[in-house]
Protein backbone atom coordinates (compact mmCIF):
# COMPACT_ATOMS: atom_id res chain seq x y z
CA UNK A 1 0.00 0.00 0.00
CA UNK A 2 1.33 3.42 -0.92
CA UNK A 3 2.54 5.53 1.96
CA UNK A 4 2.61 9.17 0.91
CA UNK A 5 2.55 12.22 3.14
CA UNK A 6 4.02 15.65 3.67
CA UNK A 7 7.74 15.14 4.07
CA UNK A 8 8.29 17.40 7.07
CA UNK A 9 5.68 15.66 9.19
CA UNK A 10 6.81 12.27 7.92
CA UNK A 11 10.50 12.79 8.59
CA UNK A 12 9.80 14.20 12.03
CA UNK A 13 7.63 11.27 13.04
CA UNK A 14 10.19 8.84 11.67
CA UNK A 15 12.50 10.19 14.39
CA UNK A 16 9.85 10.72 17.01
CA UNK A 17 8.05 7.39 16.92
CA UNK A 18 4.33 7.00 16.43
CA UNK A 19 2.95 7.65 12.95
CA UNK A 20 0.60 10.59 12.54
CA UNK A 21 -1.05 12.04 9.46
CA UNK A 22 0.44 15.18 7.96
CA UNK A 23 -2.73 17.01 9.00
CA UNK A 24 -2.32 15.86 12.58
CA UNK A 25 1.27 17.05 12.60
CA UNK A 26 0.15 20.38 11.18
CA UNK A 27 -2.57 20.80 13.82
CA UNK A 28 -0.38 19.70 16.73
CA UNK A 29 0.34 22.55 19.18
CA UNK A 30 3.93 21.30 19.42
CA UNK A 31 4.52 21.30 15.66
CA UNK A 32 6.98 23.87 14.38
CA UNK A 33 5.55 26.32 11.83
CA UNK A 34 6.18 25.18 8.28
CA UNK A 35 6.64 28.73 7.03
CA UNK A 36 9.67 29.69 9.09
CA UNK A 37 13.34 29.95 8.28
CA UNK A 38 15.82 28.64 10.81
CA UNK A 39 19.46 29.67 11.08
CA UNK A 40 22.07 27.42 12.72
CA UNK A 41 24.88 29.75 13.77
CA UNK A 42 27.32 26.91 14.47
CA UNK A 43 27.12 25.46 10.97
CA UNK A 44 26.12 28.71 9.21
CA UNK A 45 23.19 26.89 7.65
CA UNK A 46 19.78 28.41 6.99
CA UNK A 47 17.06 25.78 6.61
CA UNK A 48 14.01 26.36 4.44
CA UNK A 49 11.82 24.50 6.89
CA UNK A 50 11.84 24.60 10.66
CA UNK A 51 10.97 20.92 11.00
CA UNK A 52 14.25 20.00 9.33
CA UNK A 53 16.31 22.10 11.73
CA UNK A 54 14.47 20.37 14.57
CA UNK A 55 15.34 17.03 13.00
CA UNK A 56 19.01 17.93 12.77
CA UNK A 57 19.01 19.41 16.26
CA UNK A 58 17.92 16.11 17.79
CA UNK A 59 21.27 14.75 16.66
CA UNK A 60 23.26 17.95 17.33
CA UNK A 61 21.85 19.31 20.59
CA UNK A 62 24.99 21.34 21.29
CA UNK A 63 24.44 23.62 18.28
CA UNK A 64 22.77 27.01 18.76
CA UNK A 65 19.61 27.89 16.85
CA UNK A 66 18.00 31.21 15.99
CA UNK A 67 14.57 31.28 14.36
CA UNK A 68 13.98 33.89 11.68
CA UNK A 69 10.51 35.34 11.24
CA UNK A 70 10.60 35.59 7.46
CA UNK A 71 7.97 33.38 5.75
CA UNK A 72 8.94 31.00 2.99
CA UNK A 73 7.55 31.30 -0.53
CA UNK A 74 3.86 30.62 -0.94
CA UNK A 75 4.31 29.18 -4.42
CA UNK A 76 6.94 26.62 -3.49
CA UNK A 77 5.85 23.16 -4.62
CA UNK A 78 4.27 21.08 -1.90
CA UNK A 79 6.27 18.08 -0.81
CA UNK A 80 4.84 14.63 -1.38
CA UNK A 81 7.61 12.10 -0.79
CA UNK A 82 7.17 8.37 -0.45
CA UNK A 83 8.17 6.83 2.86
CA UNK A 84 9.95 3.50 2.38
CA UNK A 85 10.79 0.85 4.93
CA UNK A 86 14.34 -0.42 5.14
CA UNK A 87 13.16 -3.90 4.17
CA UNK A 88 11.49 -2.55 1.02
CA UNK A 89 14.69 -0.88 -0.13
CA UNK A 90 16.75 -3.90 0.84
CA UNK A 91 14.56 -6.05 -1.41
CA UNK A 92 14.47 -3.43 -4.18
CA UNK A 93 18.27 -3.46 -4.43
CA UNK A 94 18.70 -7.23 -4.10
CA UNK A 95 19.95 -7.00 -0.53
CA UNK A 96 22.26 -4.13 -1.51
CA UNK A 97 24.35 -6.53 -3.53
CA UNK A 98 27.72 -5.28 -4.84
CA UNK A 99 26.81 -5.60 -8.53
CA UNK A 100 23.99 -3.08 -8.03
CA UNK A 101 26.35 -0.31 -6.87
CA UNK A 102 26.16 2.76 -9.09
CA UNK A 103 28.72 4.82 -7.21
CA UNK A 104 30.26 5.71 -3.87
CA UNK A 105 30.51 9.02 -2.08
CA UNK A 106 31.92 10.27 1.18
CA UNK A 107 28.76 9.30 3.02
CA UNK A 108 27.92 5.91 1.54
CA UNK A 109 27.03 3.95 -1.57
CA UNK A 110 24.41 4.48 -4.28
CA UNK A 111 22.58 1.33 -5.41
CA UNK A 112 20.37 0.58 -8.39
CA UNK A 113 16.95 -0.78 -7.53
CA UNK A 114 13.41 -1.31 -8.77
CA UNK A 115 10.07 -0.39 -7.20
CA UNK A 116 6.47 -0.84 -8.31
CA UNK A 117 4.87 1.89 -10.41
CA UNK A 118 2.40 2.85 -7.69
CA UNK A 119 3.75 2.76 -4.16
CA UNK A 120 6.84 1.66 -2.30
CA UNK A 121 6.80 -2.10 -2.86
CA UNK A 122 9.96 -3.59 -4.42
CA UNK A 123 9.76 -4.91 -7.98
CA UNK A 124 11.65 -7.54 -9.90
CA UNK A 125 14.77 -6.27 -11.71
CA UNK A 126 13.83 -4.83 -15.08
CA UNK A 127 10.22 -4.15 -14.10
CA UNK A 128 8.41 -1.24 -12.48
CA UNK A 129 10.43 1.94 -11.93
CA UNK A 130 14.21 1.99 -11.87
CA UNK A 131 15.56 4.04 -8.96
CA UNK A 132 18.83 5.02 -7.34
CA UNK A 133 19.06 4.41 -3.58
CA UNK A 134 21.65 6.40 -1.63
CA UNK A 135 22.52 5.18 1.84
CA UNK A 136 24.09 7.23 4.62
CA UNK A 137 26.72 5.75 6.90
CA UNK A 138 25.15 5.59 10.39
CA UNK A 139 28.11 7.22 12.16
CA UNK A 140 28.51 10.22 9.82
CA UNK A 141 27.36 13.32 11.73
CA UNK A 142 28.19 15.72 8.92
CA UNK A 143 26.48 13.29 6.59
CA UNK A 144 23.31 13.52 8.65
CA UNK A 145 23.25 17.30 8.23
CA UNK A 146 23.61 16.86 4.50
CA UNK A 147 20.90 14.17 4.48
CA UNK A 148 18.50 16.65 6.11
CA UNK A 149 19.51 19.38 3.64
CA UNK A 150 18.88 17.02 0.72
CA UNK A 151 15.33 16.34 1.91
CA UNK A 152 14.85 20.01 2.73
CA UNK A 153 15.65 21.28 -0.75
CA UNK A 154 14.79 18.48 -3.18
CA UNK A 155 11.62 17.75 -1.21
CA UNK A 156 10.34 21.24 -2.02
CA UNK A 157 12.03 22.33 -5.24
CA UNK A 158 10.87 20.80 -8.51
CA UNK A 159 12.35 21.58 -11.92
CA UNK A 160 13.19 19.55 -15.07
CA UNK A 161 16.88 20.22 -14.44
CA UNK A 162 16.94 19.08 -10.82
CA UNK A 163 17.14 15.37 -10.05
CA UNK A 164 13.85 14.12 -8.63
CA UNK A 165 13.77 12.89 -5.04
CA UNK A 166 11.13 10.14 -4.89
CA UNK A 167 11.24 9.28 -1.21
CA UNK A 168 13.26 8.37 1.83
CA UNK A 169 13.73 5.82 4.59
CA UNK A 170 14.42 6.79 8.19
CA UNK A 171 14.36 3.70 10.37
CA UNK A 172 16.47 3.17 13.50
CA UNK A 173 19.96 4.30 12.44
CA UNK A 174 19.24 3.88 8.71
CA UNK A 175 19.02 6.97 6.49
CA UNK A 176 18.36 6.37 2.79
CA UNK A 177 17.14 8.51 -0.09
CA UNK A 178 15.44 7.27 -3.26
CA UNK A 179 15.94 9.18 -6.51
CA UNK A 180 14.94 8.81 -10.12
CA UNK A 181 17.49 6.71 -12.01
CA UNK A 182 19.75 8.68 -14.34
CA UNK A 183 20.67 6.24 -17.09
CA UNK A 184 23.73 8.08 -18.46
CA UNK A 185 25.39 8.63 -15.10
CA UNK A 186 27.42 11.72 -14.31
CA UNK A 187 28.90 14.24 -16.71
CA UNK A 188 32.28 13.58 -15.10
CA UNK A 189 32.25 9.99 -16.34
CA UNK A 190 31.62 11.13 -19.91
CA UNK A 191 34.26 13.85 -19.91
CA UNK A 192 37.08 11.75 -18.51
CA UNK A 193 36.38 8.30 -19.91
CA UNK A 194 38.52 6.87 -22.70
CA UNK A 195 35.60 6.00 -24.95
CA UNK A 196 34.25 8.26 -27.67
CA UNK A 197 33.98 11.88 -26.47
CA UNK A 198 30.64 13.64 -26.22
CA UNK A 199 29.68 15.47 -29.43
CA UNK A 200 29.48 19.24 -29.16
CA UNK A 201 25.71 19.18 -29.62
CA UNK A 202 25.38 17.06 -26.47
CA UNK A 203 27.85 19.24 -24.56
CA UNK A 204 25.87 22.38 -25.37
CA UNK A 205 22.62 20.67 -24.40
CA UNK A 206 24.12 19.59 -21.07
CA UNK A 207 25.58 23.04 -20.37
CA UNK A 208 22.23 24.71 -21.05
CA UNK A 209 20.39 22.23 -18.85
CA UNK A 210 22.79 22.74 -15.95
CA UNK A 211 22.55 26.52 -16.38
CA UNK A 212 18.75 26.36 -16.31
CA UNK A 213 18.90 24.38 -13.08
CA UNK A 214 21.16 26.99 -11.48
CA UNK A 215 19.00 29.84 -12.81
CA UNK A 216 15.96 28.25 -11.18
CA UNK A 217 17.76 27.98 -7.84
CA UNK A 218 19.13 31.53 -7.96
CA UNK A 219 16.13 33.29 -9.50
CA UNK A 220 13.30 32.45 -7.11
CA UNK A 221 11.87 34.71 -4.39
CA UNK A 222 13.98 32.67 -1.95
CA UNK A 223 17.28 31.99 -3.72
CA UNK A 224 19.10 28.75 -3.05
CA UNK A 225 22.90 28.61 -3.05
CA UNK A 226 23.93 25.24 -4.47
CA UNK A 227 27.60 25.36 -3.33
CA UNK A 228 28.66 22.09 -4.98
CA UNK A 229 28.41 22.67 -8.72
CA UNK A 230 30.79 20.22 -10.43
CA UNK A 231 30.73 17.62 -13.18
CA UNK A 232 30.21 14.68 -10.82
CA UNK A 233 27.00 16.30 -9.54
CA UNK A 234 25.53 16.86 -13.00
CA UNK A 235 23.60 13.70 -13.87
CA UNK A 236 22.32 12.75 -17.31
CA UNK A 237 19.16 10.89 -18.27
CA UNK A 238 18.84 8.61 -21.29
CA UNK A 239 18.41 11.65 -23.59
CA UNK A 240 21.41 13.51 -22.12
CA UNK A 241 19.23 15.98 -20.26
CA UNK A 242 21.26 17.44 -17.40
CA UNK A 243 19.97 17.48 -13.82
CA UNK A 244 21.69 18.87 -10.74
CA UNK A 245 22.07 16.43 -7.86
CA UNK A 246 23.50 16.29 -4.34
CA UNK A 247 22.06 19.21 -2.38
CA UNK A 248 23.83 18.32 0.85
CA UNK A 249 25.81 21.57 0.88
CA UNK A 250 23.00 23.79 -0.39
CA UNK A 251 21.51 26.52 1.76
CA UNK A 252 18.95 29.27 1.51
CA UNK A 253 20.57 32.37 0.06
CA UNK A 254 20.30 36.11 0.67
CA UNK A 255 17.27 37.94 -0.66
CA UNK A 256 17.11 41.29 -2.42
CA UNK A 257 20.15 43.48 -1.76
CA UNK A 258 21.23 41.51 1.29
CA UNK A 259 24.57 39.72 1.45
CA UNK A 260 25.70 36.65 3.39
CA UNK A 261 29.29 36.34 4.52
CA UNK A 262 30.40 32.85 5.52
CA UNK A 263 33.51 32.24 7.61
CA UNK A 264 33.49 28.59 6.60
CA UNK A 265 33.80 28.25 2.84
CA UNK A 266 32.46 24.90 1.63
CA UNK A 267 32.38 23.19 -1.72
CA UNK A 268 34.99 21.73 -4.05
CA UNK A 269 38.02 23.89 -4.75
CA UNK A 270 38.56 24.34 -8.44
CA UNK A 271 34.80 24.49 -9.00
CA UNK A 272 33.67 27.08 -6.42
CA UNK A 273 33.34 30.70 -7.55
CA UNK A 274 36.70 32.45 -6.95
CA UNK A 275 35.10 35.51 -5.33
CA UNK A 276 33.26 33.25 -2.87
CA UNK A 277 36.45 31.35 -2.00
CA UNK A 278 38.35 34.61 -1.47
CA UNK A 279 35.75 36.53 0.55
CA UNK A 280 33.05 34.10 1.67
CA UNK A 281 30.54 36.65 0.37
CA UNK A 282 27.25 35.45 -1.12
CA UNK A 283 24.89 37.80 -2.94
CA UNK A 284 21.50 37.22 -4.52
CA UNK A 285 22.62 38.43 -7.98
Secondary structure, 3 states (H helix, E strand, C coil): CCCEECHHHHHHHHHHCCCCCHHHHHHCCCCCCCCCEEEECCCCEEECCHHHHHHHHCCCCCCCEEEECCCCCCCCCCCCEEECCHHHHHHHCCCCCHHHEEEEECCEEEEEEEECCCCCCECCCCCCEEEEEEEECCCCHHHHHHHHHHHHHHCCCCCCCECCEEEEEEECCEEEEEEECCCCEEHHHHHHCCCCCCCHHHHHHHHHHHHHHHHHHHHCCCCEECCCCCHHHEEECCCCCEEECCCCCCEECCCCCCEEECCCCCCCCCCCCHHHHHHCEEECC
